[in-house]
């Protein structure tokens, strides 16, 4: 763990909140300062240019491939998995979980001692940034409600899912971590991110357990994206309904799972699959809604540049891939039948 400029070592509790000298300093709590009391640069993008990182800006989020992904995982980040909140200065890779305040990024990218990284950031307008913020706050003393803002720092409230909950779904916490799925400890809910298919920007998330389901914020265009699109590996996609089934697929050795967030697979989602894959195994739920969608996809997407196969549930007592053991799931994928042999 890194030491701050004073030589003291910050600690982290189970919710990944940074505790510094006994104070709660969660990302974004103090505009203009990072989680250990270090200023964010006055111009974040100018600093990224100086470091030599390529990025895209969307609102208050900056997106890019994770600059530490290969060092941490041994693989290059094929997708823009990394984001920085421009205001809070907090960065996060939803794939490899590299995260922290802006000064840590500077330290790692420029290979500087921590104290030198602090000085580097301070020299690039951090103090002026804070002065402007304080002046604005003094002019408008009303408290601003930020509870409905959606950004990567919002996910810092959630943790890696507990082993007990993962075991019930036939996967491990590391499988959930690889897919970006989190857990709300207070309410005992799964937290499933919903992201822009092109930039990886966080649109929001789904909160769900056996008794409760909610999209936050309501009205997210889930039908225009696919869960798993930014973490897949492989050549043949496997399309399921539930994001948690994508995690189950990864645990069984199939890291190219995608989820449509329900049975209503849209043309936009199928087009995304075609853009990234040559073939797809349709593994929707074995119920009326899933079967009807399979019939529609067979009719509308045969001959459109995407090879279709369908999971064969014949003789199997399962409703969806998430209920299958590893051997049953592997066999079902292996025996998936092509669209020319319709079995509906």
CORQUIJO-V853918 format. One record per pair of residues at least 6 apart in sequence whose C-alpha atoms are under 8 Angstrom apart, sorted by the first residue. I is the first residue (numbers start at 1). GAP is how many residues later the second one is. If there is no record, write none. Layout:
# CORQUIJO-V853918
i=I gap=GAP
i=I gap=GAP
This chain:
# CORQUIJO-V853918
i=1 gap=8
i=1 gap=9
i=2 gap=7
i=2 gap=8
i=2 gap=112
i=3 gap=6
i=3 gap=7
i=3 gap=111
i=4 gap=6
i=4 gap=32
i=4 gap=110
i=4 gap=111
i=5 gap=109
i=5 gap=110
i=5 gap=113
i=10 gap=8
i=10 gap=9
i=10 gap=10
i=10 gap=11
i=10 gap=26
i=11 gap=7
i=11 gap=8
i=11 gap=9
i=12 gap=6
i=12 gap=7
i=13 gap=6
i=14 gap=145
i=15 gap=141
i=15 gap=142
i=15 gap=143
i=15 gap=144
i=16 gap=140
i=16 gap=141
i=16 gap=142
i=16 gap=143
i=17 gap=7
i=17 gap=8
i=17 gap=9
i=17 gap=10
i=17 gap=139
i=17 gap=140
i=18 gap=6
i=18 gap=7
i=18 gap=8
i=18 gap=17
i=18 gap=18
i=19 gap=6
i=19 gap=7
i=20 gap=16
i=25 gap=10
i=25 gap=11
i=26 gap=9
i=27 gap=7
i=27 gap=8
i=27 gap=61
i=27 gap=62
i=27 gap=63
i=27 gap=74
i=27 gap=126
i=27 gap=129
i=28 gap=6
i=28 gap=7
i=28 gap=59
i=28 gap=60
i=28 gap=61
i=28 gap=62
i=28 gap=125
i=29 gap=59
i=30 gap=58
i=31 gap=56
i=31 gap=57
i=31 gap=99
i=31 gap=102
i=32 gap=7
i=32 gap=8
i=32 gap=9
i=32 gap=55
i=32 gap=56
i=32 gap=57
i=32 gap=94
i=32 gap=97
i=32 gap=98
i=32 gap=101
i=33 gap=6
i=33 gap=7
i=33 gap=55
i=33 gap=56
i=33 gap=93
i=33 gap=97
i=34 gap=6
i=34 gap=54
i=34 gap=55
i=34 gap=56
i=34 gap=67
i=34 gap=68
i=34 gap=69
i=35 gap=55
i=35 gap=65
i=35 gap=66
i=36 gap=65
i=38 gap=65
i=38 gap=80
i=38 gap=83
i=38 gap=84
i=39 gap=82
i=39 gap=83
i=39 gap=87
i=39 gap=88
i=39 gap=91
i=40 gap=48
i=40 gap=49
i=40 gap=62
i=40 gap=63
i=40 gap=81
i=40 gap=82
i=40 gap=85
i=40 gap=86
i=40 gap=89
i=41 gap=6
i=41 gap=80
i=41 gap=81
i=41 gap=82
i=41 gap=83
i=41 gap=84
i=41 gap=85
i=41 gap=88
i=42 gap=82
i=42 gap=83
i=42 gap=84
i=42 gap=85
i=42 gap=86
i=42 gap=87
i=43 gap=81
i=43 gap=82
i=44 gap=42
i=47 gap=77
i=48 gap=6
i=51 gap=55
i=51 gap=58
i=51 gap=59
i=53 gap=14
i=54 gap=10
i=55 gap=7
i=55 gap=8
i=55 gap=9
i=55 gap=10
i=56 gap=6
i=56 gap=7
i=56 gap=8
i=57 gap=6
i=58 gap=143
i=60 gap=25
i=60 gap=26
i=60 gap=27
i=61 gap=22
i=61 gap=23
i=61 gap=24
i=61 gap=25
i=61 gap=90
i=61 gap=140
i=62 gap=21
i=62 gap=22
i=62 gap=23
i=62 gap=24
i=63 gap=17
i=63 gap=18
i=63 gap=19
i=63 gap=20
i=63 gap=21
i=63 gap=136
i=63 gap=137
i=63 gap=138
i=64 gap=15
i=64 gap=16
i=64 gap=17
i=64 gap=18
i=64 gap=19
i=65 gap=12
i=65 gap=13
i=65 gap=14
i=65 gap=15
i=65 gap=16
i=65 gap=17
i=66 gap=11
i=66 gap=14
i=66 gap=15
i=66 gap=16
i=66 gap=27
i=67 gap=15
i=67 gap=42
i=68 gap=30
i=69 gap=6
i=69 gap=7
i=69 gap=8
i=69 gap=27
i=69 gap=29
i=70 gap=6
i=70 gap=7
i=72 gap=24
i=73 gap=23
i=79 gap=121
i=79 gap=151
i=79 gap=152
i=80 gap=119
i=80 gap=120
i=80 gap=150
i=81 gap=12
i=81 gap=13
i=81 gap=14
i=81 gap=119
i=81 gap=149
i=82 gap=9
i=82 gap=10
i=82 gap=11
i=82 gap=12
i=82 gap=13
i=83 gap=8
i=83 gap=9
i=83 gap=10
i=83 gap=69
i=83 gap=118
i=84 gap=6
i=84 gap=7
i=84 gap=8
i=84 gap=68
i=85 gap=6
i=85 gap=66
i=85 gap=67
i=85 gap=68
i=88 gap=65
i=89 gap=12
i=89 gap=13
i=90 gap=9
i=90 gap=10
i=90 gap=11
i=90 gap=12
i=90 gap=63
i=91 gap=7
i=91 gap=8
i=91 gap=9
i=91 gap=10
i=91 gap=11
i=91 gap=14
i=91 gap=61
i=91 gap=62
i=92 gap=6
i=92 gap=7
i=92 gap=8
i=92 gap=60
i=92 gap=61
i=93 gap=6
i=94 gap=86
i=95 gap=82
i=95 gap=83
i=95 gap=84
i=95 gap=85
i=95 gap=136
i=96 gap=81
i=96 gap=82
i=97 gap=80
i=103 gap=11
i=103 gap=14
i=103 gap=15
i=103 gap=18
i=104 gap=10
i=104 gap=13
i=106 gap=6
i=106 gap=11
i=106 gap=15
i=107 gap=6
i=107 gap=7
i=107 gap=9
i=107 gap=10
i=148 gap=69
i=150 gap=52
i=150 gap=53
i=150 gap=54
i=151 gap=51
i=151 gap=52
i=151 gap=53
i=152 gap=50
i=157 gap=27
i=158 gap=24
i=158 gap=25
i=158 gap=26
i=158 gap=27
i=158 gap=33
i=159 gap=23
i=159 gap=24
i=159 gap=25
i=159 gap=26
i=160 gap=13
i=160 gap=16
i=160 gap=17
i=160 gap=21
i=160 gap=22
i=160 gap=23
i=161 gap=12
i=161 gap=15
i=161 gap=20
i=161 gap=21
i=161 gap=22
i=161 gap=29
i=162 gap=11
i=162 gap=21
i=163 gap=9
i=163 gap=10
i=166 gap=6
i=166 gap=7
i=166 gap=10
i=169 gap=75
i=169 gap=79
i=169 gap=153
i=169 gap=154
i=170 gap=78
i=170 gap=81
i=170 gap=152
i=170 gap=155
i=171 gap=76
i=171 gap=77
i=171 gap=80
i=172 gap=79
i=175 gap=72
i=175 gap=73
i=175 gap=75
i=175 gap=76
i=176 gap=6
i=176 gap=71
i=178 gap=53
i=179 gap=49
i=179 gap=52
i=179 gap=67
i=179 gap=68
i=180 gap=12
i=180 gap=13
i=181 gap=9
i=181 gap=10
i=181 gap=11
i=181 gap=12
i=182 gap=8
i=182 gap=9
i=182 gap=10
i=183 gap=6
i=183 gap=7
i=183 gap=8
i=184 gap=6
i=184 gap=7
i=188 gap=21
i=189 gap=18
i=189 gap=19
i=189 gap=20
i=190 gap=16
i=190 gap=17
i=190 gap=18
i=190 gap=19
i=191 gap=14
i=191 gap=15
i=191 gap=16
i=191 gap=17
i=192 gap=13
i=192 gap=14
i=192 gap=15
i=192 gap=51
i=193 gap=9
i=193 gap=10
i=193 gap=11
i=193 gap=12
i=193 gap=13
i=193 gap=34
i=194 gap=8
i=194 gap=9
i=194 gap=10
i=194 gap=11
i=194 gap=12
i=194 gap=28
i=194 gap=31
i=194 gap=32
i=194 gap=33
i=195 gap=6
i=195 gap=7
i=195 gap=8
i=195 gap=9
i=195 gap=30
i=195 gap=31
i=195 gap=32
i=196 gap=6
i=196 gap=7
i=196 gap=29
i=197 gap=27
i=197 gap=28
i=197 gap=29
i=197 gap=32
i=197 gap=33
i=200 gap=30
i=203 gap=17
i=204 gap=11
i=204 gap=12
i=204 gap=13
i=204 gap=16
i=205 gap=10
i=205 gap=11
i=205 gap=12
i=206 gap=7
i=206 gap=8
i=206 gap=9
i=206 gap=10
i=207 gap=6
i=207 gap=7
i=207 gap=8
i=207 gap=9
i=208 gap=6
i=222 gap=38
i=222 gap=39
i=223 gap=37
i=223 gap=38
i=223 gap=41
i=223 gap=42
i=223 gap=43
i=223 gap=45
i=223 gap=46
i=224 gap=42
i=224 gap=44
i=224 gap=45
i=225 gap=35
i=225 gap=43
i=225 gap=44
i=225 gap=47
i=226 gap=32
i=226 gap=33
i=226 gap=34
i=226 gap=35
i=226 gap=43
i=226 gap=46
i=227 gap=16
i=227 gap=19
i=227 gap=31
i=227 gap=32
i=227 gap=33
i=227 gap=34
i=228 gap=15
i=228 gap=18
i=228 gap=28
i=228 gap=29
i=228 gap=30
i=228 gap=31
i=229 gap=29
i=231 gap=24
i=231 gap=25
i=232 gap=23
i=232 gap=24
i=232 gap=25
i=232 gap=26
i=233 gap=22
i=233 gap=23
i=234 gap=21
i=234 gap=22
i=235 gap=21
i=235 gap=42
i=235 gap=43
i=235 gap=44
i=236 gap=20
i=236 gap=41
i=236 gap=42
i=236 gap=43
i=236 gap=44
i=236 gap=45
i=237 gap=19
i=237 gap=20
i=237 gap=21
i=237 gap=36
i=237 gap=40
i=237 gap=42
i=237 gap=43
i=237 gap=44
i=238 gap=18
i=238 gap=19
i=238 gap=20
i=238 gap=42
i=238 gap=43
i=238 gap=44
i=238 gap=45
i=239 gap=18
i=239 gap=19
i=239 gap=20
i=239 gap=21
i=239 gap=41
i=239 gap=42
i=239 gap=43
i=239 gap=44
i=239 gap=45
i=240 gap=6
i=240 gap=17
i=240 gap=18
i=240 gap=19
i=240 gap=20
i=240 gap=42
i=240 gap=43
i=240 gap=44
i=240 gap=45
i=240 gap=81
i=241 gap=18
i=241 gap=19
i=241 gap=20
i=241 gap=21
i=241 gap=22
i=241 gap=42
i=241 gap=43
i=241 gap=44
i=242 gap=17
i=242 gap=18
i=242 gap=19
i=242 gap=20
i=243 gap=15
i=243 gap=16
i=243 gap=17
i=243 gap=18
i=244 gap=78
i=245 gap=14
i=245 gap=76
i=245 gap=77
i=246 gap=9
i=246 gap=11
i=246 gap=12
i=246 gap=13
i=247 gap=10
i=248 gap=73
i=248 gap=74
i=249 gap=6
i=249 gap=8
i=249 gap=72
i=249 gap=73
i=250 gap=6
i=250 gap=7
i=252 gap=74
i=252 gap=77
i=252 gap=78
i=260 gap=9
i=263 gap=21
i=263 gap=22
i=263 gap=26
i=263 gap=27
i=263 gap=30
i=264 gap=29
i=265 gap=28
i=273 gap=7
i=274 gap=31
i=274 gap=32
i=277 gap=29
i=278 gap=27
i=278 gap=28
i=278 gap=29
i=279 gap=27
i=279 gap=28
i=279 gap=29
i=279 gap=30
i=280 gap=26
i=280 gap=27
i=280 gap=28
i=280 gap=29
i=281 gap=27
i=281 gap=28
i=281 gap=29
i=281 gap=30
i=281 gap=52
i=281 gap=55
i=282 gap=12
i=282 gap=26
i=282 gap=27
i=282 gap=28
i=282 gap=29
i=283 gap=27
i=283 gap=28
i=283 gap=37
i=283 gap=38
i=284 gap=6
i=284 gap=7
i=284 gap=10
i=284 gap=27
i=284 gap=36
i=285 gap=6
i=285 gap=34
i=285 gap=35
i=285 gap=36
i=286 gap=27
i=286 gap=32
i=286 gap=33
i=286 gap=34
i=287 gap=32
i=291 gap=53
i=294 gap=16
i=295 gap=49
i=298 gap=10
i=298 gap=41
i=302 gap=6
i=302 gap=37
i=307 gap=32
i=308 gap=30
i=308 gap=31
i=309 gap=27
i=309 gap=28
i=309 gap=29
i=309 gap=30
i=310 gap=26
i=310 gap=27
i=310 gap=28
i=310 gap=29
i=311 gap=21
i=311 gap=22
i=311 gap=24
i=311 gap=25
i=311 gap=26
i=312 gap=20
i=312 gap=23
i=312 gap=24
i=312 gap=25
i=313 gap=19
i=318 gap=6
i=321 gap=8
